[in-house]
């Protein structure tokens, strides 16, 4: 079972996070955990492959890509390889969706796709998918569905559709 998946910037601030347990019940507890895990791993070199650390009775697997830090947390009895596979799938999918330009600004611009990745990978702590190409493919096909009714679109897609309609009406 996965306890959380975190995507933080190089200073330990949130980019995209999902918690699947009540181990951190308050917003401040979650922020404190994120800051402390970021401080603990800051001086490591997890750029080439994933690293594993025990932290507060949790197994944390993490990887850095440019200025983004990817973390997957599980219980102390969890299989590190399963957590590492989740981490690899998440980082691969984000890399594919951001077209290799994995940085803080690009991640913020595509935050809806990143959250869709998280939803495709883990549901209620249970691992659903770990293959980066499959995850990115599912998210990309969901994002390409511009013909969907507004009620089925994400907020970003709905705003893009509204902007497109407004631009067309002004150019007439």
ABEGO torsion letter per residue (X at the ends): XBABBBBBBAAGBBABBBBABAABABAAAAAAAAAAAAAAAAABBAAABBBBBBBGGBBBBBBBBEABBBBBBBBAABBAAAAAAAAAAAAAAAAAAAGGBBBAAAAAAAAAAAAAAAAAABBGGBBABABAAAAAAAAAAAAABAABBAAABBAAAAAAAAAAAAAAAAAX
